[in-house]
């Protein structure tokens, strides 16, 4: 399954975006790492990709189906 984002901004309502306009593609059978200091938005980004947090803007596409 190919996971892509287009202009994805993540964060929580009534607060400024933590990450803005993220474009990426995660291909199957490859290993990726998400690095950054504490409080930089890593967990919020993963929660958004998994559907637990609604994106502030942009699209999450899983196998060409927008989520």
PDB file of N, CA, C and O in Angstrom:
ATOM      1  N   UNK A   1       0.830  -1.182   0.000  1.00  0.00           N
ATOM      2  CA  UNK A   1       0.000   0.000   0.000  1.00  0.00           C
ATOM      3  C   UNK A   1       0.876   1.247   0.000  1.00  0.00           C
ATOM      4  O   UNK A   1       1.775   1.380   0.831  1.00  0.00           O
ATOM      5  N   UNK A   2       0.624   2.127  -0.898  1.00  0.00           N
ATOM      6  CA  UNK A   2       1.345   3.386  -0.981  1.00  0.00           C
ATOM      7  C   UNK A   2       0.594   4.433  -0.173  1.00  0.00           C
ATOM      8  O   UNK A   2      -0.603   4.635  -0.375  1.00  0.00           O
ATOM      9  N   UNK A   3       1.292   5.096   0.737  1.00  0.00           N
ATOM     10  CA  UNK A   3       0.717   6.166   1.549  1.00  0.00           C
ATOM     11  C   UNK A   3       1.366   7.467   1.119  1.00  0.00           C
ATOM     12  O   UNK A   3       2.588   7.602   1.178  1.00  0.00           O
ATOM     13  N   UNK A   4       0.557   8.428   0.687  1.00  0.00           N
ATOM     14  CA  UNK A   4       1.091   9.722   0.275  1.00  0.00           C
ATOM     15  C   UNK A   4       0.332  10.837   0.991  1.00  0.00           C
ATOM     16  O   UNK A   4      -0.810  10.664   1.417  1.00  0.00           O
ATOM     17  N   UNK A   5       0.994  11.978   1.111  1.00  0.00           N
ATOM     18  CA  UNK A   5       0.338  13.173   1.619  1.00  0.00           C
ATOM     19  C   UNK A   5       0.543  14.294   0.613  1.00  0.00           C
ATOM     20  O   UNK A   5       1.562  14.359  -0.075  1.00  0.00           O
ATOM     21  N   UNK A   6      -0.437  15.165   0.545  1.00  0.00           N
ATOM     22  CA  UNK A   6      -0.354  16.334  -0.336  1.00  0.00           C
ATOM     23  C   UNK A   6      -0.688  17.576   0.475  1.00  0.00           C
ATOM     24  O   UNK A   6      -1.812  17.734   0.952  1.00  0.00           O
ATOM     25  N   UNK A   7       0.299  18.457   0.629  1.00  0.00           N
ATOM     26  CA  UNK A   7       0.102  19.737   1.322  1.00  0.00           C
ATOM     27  C   UNK A   7      -0.538  19.535   2.699  1.00  0.00           C
ATOM     28  O   UNK A   7      -1.387  20.329   3.104  1.00  0.00           O
ATOM     29  N   UNK A   8      -0.140  18.476   3.425  1.00  0.00           N
ATOM     30  CA  UNK A   8      -0.744  18.118   4.707  1.00  0.00           C
ATOM     31  C   UNK A   8      -0.244  19.038   5.818  1.00  0.00           C
ATOM     32  O   UNK A   8       0.961  19.207   6.007  1.00  0.00           O
ATOM     33  N   UNK A   9      -1.186  19.626   6.544  1.00  0.00           N
ATOM     34  CA  UNK A   9      -0.870  20.416   7.728  1.00  0.00           C
ATOM     35  C   UNK A   9      -1.527  19.733   8.917  1.00  0.00           C
ATOM     36  O   UNK A   9      -2.705  19.380   8.861  1.00  0.00           O
ATOM     37  N   UNK A  10      -0.769  19.546   9.992  1.00  0.00           N
ATOM     38  CA  UNK A  10      -1.279  18.837  11.168  1.00  0.00           C
ATOM     39  C   UNK A  10      -1.134  19.697  12.410  1.00  0.00           C
ATOM     40  O   UNK A  10      -0.262  20.562  12.496  1.00  0.00           O
ATOM     41  N   UNK A  11      -2.004  19.439  13.358  1.00  0.00           N
ATOM     42  CA  UNK A  11      -2.016  20.149  14.625  1.00  0.00           C
ATOM     43  C   UNK A  11      -3.383  19.947  15.262  1.00  0.00           C
ATOM     44  O   UNK A  11      -4.099  18.999  14.939  1.00  0.00           O
ATOM     45  N   UNK A  12      -3.731  20.846  16.165  1.00  0.00           N
ATOM     46  CA  UNK A  12      -5.002  20.748  16.862  1.00  0.00           C
ATOM     47  C   UNK A  12      -5.790  22.034  16.652  1.00  0.00           C
ATOM     48  O   UNK A  12      -5.195  23.106  16.548  1.00  0.00           O
ATOM     49  N   UNK A  13      -7.123  21.948  16.588  1.00  0.00           N
ATOM     50  CA  UNK A  13      -7.943  23.140  16.365  1.00  0.00           C
ATOM     51  C   UNK A  13      -7.635  24.229  17.400  1.00  0.00           C
ATOM     52  O   UNK A  13      -7.295  23.931  18.545  1.00  0.00           O
ATOM     53  N   UNK A  14      -7.757  25.462  16.991  1.00  0.00           N
ATOM     54  CA  UNK A  14      -7.533  26.649  17.817  1.00  0.00           C
ATOM     55  C   UNK A  14      -6.068  26.857  18.185  1.00  0.00           C
ATOM     56  O   UNK A  14      -5.759  27.709  19.019  1.00  0.00           O
ATOM     57  N   UNK A  15      -5.170  26.101  17.583  1.00  0.00           N
ATOM     58  CA  UNK A  15      -3.732  26.268  17.792  1.00  0.00           C
ATOM     59  C   UNK A  15      -3.064  26.369  16.421  1.00  0.00           C
ATOM     60  O   UNK A  15      -3.607  25.886  15.427  1.00  0.00           O
ATOM     61  N   UNK A  16      -1.895  26.991  16.366  1.00  0.00           N
ATOM     62  CA  UNK A  16      -1.185  27.033  15.080  1.00  0.00           C
ATOM     63  C   UNK A  16      -0.790  25.622  14.636  1.00  0.00           C
ATOM     64  O   UNK A  16      -0.605  24.730  15.464  1.00  0.00           O
ATOM     65  N   UNK A  17      -0.666  25.436  13.340  1.00  0.00           N
ATOM     66  CA  UNK A  17      -0.251  24.129  12.803  1.00  0.00           C
ATOM     67  C   UNK A  17       1.137  23.775  13.313  1.00  0.00           C
ATOM     68  O   UNK A  17       2.009  24.639  13.411  1.00  0.00           O
ATOM     69  N   UNK A  18       1.340  22.502  13.637  1.00  0.00           N
ATOM     70  CA  UNK A  18       2.643  22.014  14.086  1.00  0.00           C
ATOM     71  C   UNK A  18       3.534  21.733  12.880  1.00  0.00           C
ATOM     72  O   UNK A  18       4.708  22.102  12.860  1.00  0.00           O
ATOM     73  N   UNK A  19       2.962  21.082  11.885  1.00  0.00           N
ATOM     74  CA  UNK A  19       3.654  20.807  10.620  1.00  0.00           C
ATOM     75  C   UNK A  19       2.780  21.352   9.497  1.00  0.00           C
ATOM     76  O   UNK A  19       1.558  21.212   9.536  1.00  0.00           O
ATOM     77  N   UNK A  20       3.401  21.971   8.500  1.00  0.00           N
ATOM     78  CA  UNK A  20       2.621  22.562   7.421  1.00  0.00           C
ATOM     79  C   UNK A  20       3.119  22.103   6.057  1.00  0.00           C
ATOM     80  O   UNK A  20       4.319  21.970   5.817  1.00  0.00           O
ATOM     81  N   UNK A  21       2.153  21.865   5.172  1.00  0.00           N
ATOM     82  CA  UNK A  21       2.402  21.561   3.757  1.00  0.00           C
ATOM     83  C   UNK A  21       3.398  20.418   3.547  1.00  0.00           C
ATOM     84  O   UNK A  21       4.354  20.552   2.782  1.00  0.00           O
ATOM     85  N   UNK A  22       3.165  19.289   4.234  1.00  0.00           N
ATOM     86  CA  UNK A  22       4.030  18.119   4.112  1.00  0.00           C
ATOM     87  C   UNK A  22       3.602  17.317   2.881  1.00  0.00           C
ATOM     88  O   UNK A  22       2.443  16.922   2.760  1.00  0.00           O
ATOM     89  N   UNK A  23       4.542  17.085   1.976  1.00  0.00           N
ATOM     90  CA  UNK A  23       4.340  16.224   0.811  1.00  0.00           C
ATOM     91  C   UNK A  23       5.299  15.051   0.947  1.00  0.00           C
ATOM     92  O   UNK A  23       6.504  15.250   1.095  1.00  0.00           O
ATOM     93  N   UNK A  24       4.778  13.834   0.900  1.00  0.00           N
ATOM     94  CA  UNK A  24       5.644  12.659   1.032  1.00  0.00           C
ATOM     95  C   UNK A  24       4.959  11.452   0.420  1.00  0.00           C
ATOM     96  O   UNK A  24       3.758  11.456   0.149  1.00  0.00           O
ATOM     97  N   UNK A  25       5.761  10.422   0.212  1.00  0.00           N
ATOM     98  CA  UNK A  25       5.258   9.128  -0.259  1.00  0.00           C
ATOM     99  C   UNK A  25       5.992   8.043   0.512  1.00  0.00           C
ATOM    100  O   UNK A  25       7.222   8.011   0.539  1.00  0.00           O
ATOM    101  N   UNK A  26       5.229   7.153   1.138  1.00  0.00           N
ATOM    102  CA  UNK A  26       5.804   6.020   1.859  1.00  0.00           C
ATOM    103  C   UNK A  26       5.466   4.772   1.062  1.00  0.00           C
ATOM    104  O   UNK A  26       4.301   4.408   0.906  1.00  0.00           O
ATOM    105  N   UNK A  27       6.499   4.132   0.567  1.00  0.00           N
ATOM    106  CA  UNK A  27       6.325   2.952  -0.280  1.00  0.00           C
ATOM    107  C   UNK A  27       6.384   1.679   0.556  1.00  0.00           C
ATOM    108  O   UNK A  27       7.073   1.638   1.575  1.00  0.00           O
ATOM    109  N   UNK A  28       5.666   0.637   0.134  1.00  0.00           N
ATOM    110  CA  UNK A  28       5.712  -0.634   0.847  1.00  0.00           C
ATOM    111  C   UNK A  28       7.097  -1.271   0.770  1.00  0.00           C
ATOM    112  O   UNK A  28       7.854  -1.014  -0.166  1.00  0.00           O
ATOM    113  N   UNK A  29       7.411  -2.076   1.728  1.00  0.00           N
ATOM    114  CA  UNK A  29       8.660  -2.849   1.790  1.00  0.00           C
ATOM    115  C   UNK A  29       9.898  -1.979   1.952  1.00  0.00           C
ATOM    116  O   UNK A  29      11.009  -2.430   1.673  1.00  0.00           O
ATOM    117  N   UNK A  30       9.724  -0.742   2.397  1.00  0.00           N
ATOM    118  CA  UNK A  30      10.866   0.126   2.684  1.00  0.00           C
ATOM    119  C   UNK A  30      10.784   0.552   4.139  1.00  0.00           C
ATOM    120  O   UNK A  30       9.702   0.584   4.724  1.00  0.00           O
ATOM    121  N   UNK A  31      11.934   0.880   4.723  1.00  0.00           N
ATOM    122  CA  UNK A  31      11.983   1.306   6.113  1.00  0.00           C
ATOM    123  C   UNK A  31      12.176   2.823   6.171  1.00  0.00           C
ATOM    124  O   UNK A  31      12.983   3.387   5.433  1.00  0.00           O
ATOM    125  N   UNK A  32      11.425   3.466   7.055  1.00  0.00           N
ATOM    126  CA  UNK A  32      11.489   4.912   7.216  1.00  0.00           C
ATOM    127  C   UNK A  32      11.672   5.242   8.686  1.00  0.00           C
ATOM    128  O   UNK A  32      11.316   4.444   9.553  1.00  0.00           O
ATOM    129  N   UNK A  33      12.222   6.409   8.971  1.00  0.00           N
ATOM    130  CA  UNK A  33      12.371   6.899  10.342  1.00  0.00           C
ATOM    131  C   UNK A  33      11.821   8.311  10.405  1.00  0.00           C
ATOM    132  O   UNK A  33      11.967   9.091   9.464  1.00  0.00           O
ATOM    133  N   UNK A  34      11.198   8.628  11.507  1.00  0.00           N
ATOM    134  CA  UNK A  34      10.677   9.958  11.753  1.00  0.00           C
ATOM    135  C   UNK A  34      11.452  10.526  12.936  1.00  0.00           C
ATOM    136  O   UNK A  34      11.295  10.066  14.067  1.00  0.00           O
ATOM    137  N   UNK A  35      12.277  11.513  12.676  1.00  0.00           N
ATOM    138  CA  UNK A  35      13.183  12.047  13.692  1.00  0.00           C
ATOM    139  C   UNK A  35      12.866  13.507  13.994  1.00  0.00           C
ATOM    140  O   UNK A  35      12.412  14.249  13.123  1.00  0.00           O
ATOM    141  N   UNK A  36      13.109  13.906  15.229  1.00  0.00           N
ATOM    142  CA  UNK A  36      12.940  15.301  15.620  1.00  0.00           C
ATOM    143  C   UNK A  36      12.983  15.419  17.126  1.00  0.00           C
ATOM    144  O   UNK A  36      12.828  14.426  17.837  1.00  0.00           O
ATOM    145  N   UNK A  37      13.193  16.625  17.615  1.00  0.00           N
ATOM    146  CA  UNK A  37      13.255  16.835  19.059  1.00  0.00           C
ATOM    147  C   UNK A  37      11.884  16.661  19.709  1.00  0.00           C
ATOM    148  O   UNK A  37      10.859  16.625  19.027  1.00  0.00           O
ATOM    149  N   UNK A  38      11.882  16.555  21.022  1.00  0.00           N
ATOM    150  CA  UNK A  38      10.630  16.464  21.774  1.00  0.00           C
ATOM    151  C   UNK A  38       9.753  17.661  21.448  1.00  0.00           C
ATOM    152  O   UNK A  38      10.236  18.790  21.362  1.00  0.00           O
ATOM    153  N   UNK A  39       8.462  17.410  21.266  1.00  0.00           N
ATOM    154  CA  UNK A  39       7.511  18.475  21.009  1.00  0.00           C
ATOM    155  C   UNK A  39       7.496  19.001  19.584  1.00  0.00           C
ATOM    156  O   UNK A  39       6.892  20.041  19.319  1.00  0.00           O
ATOM    157  N   UNK A  40       8.143  18.310  18.669  1.00  0.00           N
ATOM    158  CA  UNK A  40       8.213  18.813  17.292  1.00  0.00           C
ATOM    159  C   UNK A  40       7.059  18.337  16.411  1.00  0.00           C
ATOM    160  O   UNK A  40       6.955  18.773  15.265  1.00  0.00           O
ATOM    161  N   UNK A  41       6.191  17.457  16.909  1.00  0.00           N
ATOM    162  CA  UNK A  41       5.013  17.023  16.151  1.00  0.00           C
ATOM    163  C   UNK A  41       5.061  15.618  15.596  1.00  0.00           C
ATOM    164  O   UNK A  41       4.203  15.247  14.795  1.00  0.00           O
ATOM    165  N   UNK A  42       6.044  14.821  15.998  1.00  0.00           N
ATOM    166  CA  UNK A  42       6.152  13.453  15.463  1.00  0.00           C
ATOM    167  C   UNK A  42       4.910  12.625  15.783  1.00  0.00           C
ATOM    168  O   UNK A  42       4.334  12.005  14.889  1.00  0.00           O
ATOM    169  N   UNK A  43       4.499  12.609  17.033  1.00  0.00           N
ATOM    170  CA  UNK A  43       3.332  11.816  17.443  1.00  0.00           C
ATOM    171  C   UNK A  43       2.054  12.358  16.825  1.00  0.00           C
ATOM    172  O   UNK A  43       1.194  11.579  16.412  1.00  0.00           O
ATOM    173  N   UNK A  44       1.911  13.661  16.753  1.00  0.00           N
ATOM    174  CA  UNK A  44       0.732  14.263  16.135  1.00  0.00           C
ATOM    175  C   UNK A  44       0.669  13.898  14.656  1.00  0.00           C
ATOM    176  O   UNK A  44      -0.411  13.630  14.128  1.00  0.00           O
ATOM    177  N   UNK A  45       1.807  13.885  13.992  1.00  0.00           N
ATOM    178  CA  UNK A  45       1.863  13.495  12.587  1.00  0.00           C
ATOM    179  C   UNK A  45       1.400  12.048  12.413  1.00  0.00           C
ATOM    180  O   UNK A  45       0.582  11.765  11.537  1.00  0.00           O
ATOM    181  N   UNK A  46       1.911  11.134  13.230  1.00  0.00           N
ATOM    182  CA  UNK A  46       1.507   9.714  13.157  1.00  0.00           C
ATOM    183  C   UNK A  46       0.027   9.563  13.486  1.00  0.00           C
ATOM    184  O   UNK A  46      -0.678   8.806  12.819  1.00  0.00           O
ATOM    185  N   UNK A  47      -0.450  10.270  14.502  1.00  0.00           N
ATOM    186  CA  UNK A  47      -1.879  10.208  14.842  1.00  0.00           C
ATOM    187  C   UNK A  47      -2.751  10.704  13.683  1.00  0.00           C
ATOM    188  O   UNK A  47      -3.824  10.158  13.431  1.00  0.00           O
ATOM    189  N   UNK A  48      -2.290  11.725  12.994  1.00  0.00           N
ATOM    190  CA  UNK A  48      -3.037  12.241  11.847  1.00  0.00           C
ATOM    191  C   UNK A  48      -3.049  11.225  10.707  1.00  0.00           C
ATOM    192  O   UNK A  48      -4.090  10.989  10.094  1.00  0.00           O
ATOM    193  N   UNK A  49      -1.892  10.625  10.423  1.00  0.00           N
ATOM    194  CA  UNK A  49      -1.840   9.614   9.362  1.00  0.00           C
ATOM    195  C   UNK A  49      -2.735   8.421   9.678  1.00  0.00           C
ATOM    196  O   UNK A  49      -3.304   7.817   8.769  1.00  0.00           O
ATOM    197  N   UNK A  50      -2.863   8.075  10.961  1.00  0.00           N
ATOM    198  CA  UNK A  50      -3.671   6.911  11.339  1.00  0.00           C
ATOM    199  C   UNK A  50      -5.157   7.235  11.469  1.00  0.00           C
ATOM    200  O   UNK A  50      -5.967   6.332  11.680  1.00  0.00           O
ATOM    201  N   UNK A  51      -5.526   8.514  11.345  1.00  0.00           N
ATOM    202  CA  UNK A  51      -6.931   8.891  11.403  1.00  0.00           C
ATOM    203  C   UNK A  51      -7.425   9.284  12.776  1.00  0.00           C
ATOM    204  O   UNK A  51      -8.616   9.552  12.934  1.00  0.00           O
ATOM    205  N   UNK A  52      -6.564   9.331  13.778  1.00  0.00           N
ATOM    206  CA  UNK A  52      -6.974   9.706  15.126  1.00  0.00           C
ATOM    207  C   UNK A  52      -7.110  11.215  15.294  1.00  0.00           C
ATOM    208  O   UNK A  52      -7.853  11.681  16.158  1.00  0.00           O
ATOM    209  N   UNK A  53      -6.401  11.973  14.479  1.00  0.00           N
ATOM    210  CA  UNK A  53      -6.472  13.436  14.490  1.00  0.00           C
ATOM    211  C   UNK A  53      -6.834  13.880  13.068  1.00  0.00           C
ATOM    212  O   UNK A  53      -6.266  13.390  12.092  1.00  0.00           O
ATOM    213  N   UNK A  54      -7.776  14.805  12.967  1.00  0.00           N
ATOM    214  CA  UNK A  54      -8.189  15.324  11.667  1.00  0.00           C
ATOM    215  C   UNK A  54      -7.151  16.314  11.147  1.00  0.00           C
ATOM    216  O   UNK A  54      -6.736  17.202  11.892  1.00  0.00           O
ATOM    217  N   UNK A  55      -6.724  16.189   9.908  1.00  0.00           N
ATOM    218  CA  UNK A  55      -5.759  17.151   9.356  1.00  0.00           C
ATOM    219  C   UNK A  55      -6.342  18.566   9.335  1.00  0.00           C
ATOM    220  O   UNK A  55      -7.542  18.748   9.131  1.00  0.00           O
ATOM    221  N   UNK A  56      -5.496  19.549   9.543  1.00  0.00           N
ATOM    222  CA  UNK A  56      -5.934  20.942   9.440  1.00  0.00           C
ATOM    223  C   UNK A  56      -6.119  21.336   7.983  1.00  0.00           C
ATOM    224  O   UNK A  56      -6.984  22.150   7.660  1.00  0.00           O
ATOM    225  N   UNK A  57      -5.310  20.760   7.104  1.00  0.00           N
ATOM    226  CA  UNK A  57      -5.399  21.036   5.664  1.00  0.00           C
ATOM    227  C   UNK A  57      -4.684  19.916   4.921  1.00  0.00           C
ATOM    228  O   UNK A  57      -3.914  19.161   5.515  1.00  0.00           O
ATOM    229  N   UNK A  58      -4.939  19.811   3.631  1.00  0.00           N
ATOM    230  CA  UNK A  58      -4.253  18.831   2.796  1.00  0.00           C
ATOM    231  C   UNK A  58      -4.971  17.496   2.727  1.00  0.00           C
ATOM    232  O   UNK A  58      -6.097  17.335   3.198  1.00  0.00           O
ATOM    233  N   UNK A  59      -4.273  16.543   2.119  1.00  0.00           N
ATOM    234  CA  UNK A  59      -4.855  15.219   1.872  1.00  0.00           C
ATOM    235  C   UNK A  59      -3.923  14.113   2.321  1.00  0.00           C
ATOM    236  O   UNK A  59      -2.700  14.241   2.256  1.00  0.00           O
ATOM    237  N   UNK A  60      -4.526  13.021   2.779  1.00  0.00           N
ATOM    238  CA  UNK A  60      -3.821  11.767   3.043  1.00  0.00           C
ATOM    239  C   UNK A  60      -4.402  10.764   2.062  1.00  0.00           C
ATOM    240  O   UNK A  60      -5.616  10.562   2.024  1.00  0.00           O
ATOM    241  N   UNK A  61      -3.551  10.137   1.274  1.00  0.00           N
ATOM    242  CA  UNK A  61      -4.018   9.224   0.234  1.00  0.00           C
ATOM    243  C   UNK A  61      -3.401   7.850   0.462  1.00  0.00           C
ATOM    244  O   UNK A  61      -2.180   7.701   0.488  1.00  0.00           O
ATOM    245  N   UNK A  62      -4.254   6.859   0.626  1.00  0.00           N
ATOM    246  CA  UNK A  62      -3.820   5.475   0.812  1.00  0.00           C
ATOM    247  C   UNK A  62      -4.265   4.691  -0.406  1.00  0.00           C
ATOM    248  O   UNK A  62      -5.461   4.505  -0.635  1.00  0.00           O
ATOM    249  N   UNK A  63      -3.301   4.234  -1.183  1.00  0.00           N
ATOM    250  CA  UNK A  63      -3.601   3.495  -2.420  1.00  0.00           C
ATOM    251  C   UNK A  63      -4.588   4.245  -3.312  1.00  0.00           C
ATOM    252  O   UNK A  63      -5.543   3.664  -3.828  1.00  0.00           O
ATOM    253  N   UNK A  64      -4.348   5.523  -3.482  1.00  0.00           N
ATOM    254  CA  UNK A  64      -5.117   6.414  -4.362  1.00  0.00           C
ATOM    255  C   UNK A  64      -6.550   6.643  -3.867  1.00  0.00           C
ATOM    256  O   UNK A  64      -7.408   7.058  -4.646  1.00  0.00           O
ATOM    257  N   UNK A  65      -6.820   6.379  -2.581  1.00  0.00           N
ATOM    258  CA  UNK A  65      -8.116   6.663  -1.995  1.00  0.00           C
ATOM    259  C   UNK A  65      -7.930   7.720  -0.918  1.00  0.00           C
ATOM    260  O   UNK A  65      -7.229   7.476   0.065  1.00  0.00           O
ATOM    261  N   UNK A  66      -8.538   8.883  -1.079  1.00  0.00           N
ATOM    262  CA  UNK A  66      -8.335  10.005  -0.154  1.00  0.00           C
ATOM    263  C   UNK A  66      -9.017   9.684   1.171  1.00  0.00           C
ATOM    264  O   UNK A  66     -10.169   9.253   1.202  1.00  0.00           O
ATOM    265  N   UNK A  67      -8.291   9.900   2.260  1.00  0.00           N
ATOM    266  CA  UNK A  67      -8.801   9.678   3.619  1.00  0.00           C
ATOM    267  C   UNK A  67      -9.026  10.996   4.319  1.00  0.00           C
ATOM    268  O   UNK A  67      -9.454  11.017   5.473  1.00  0.00           O
TER     269      UNK A  67
END
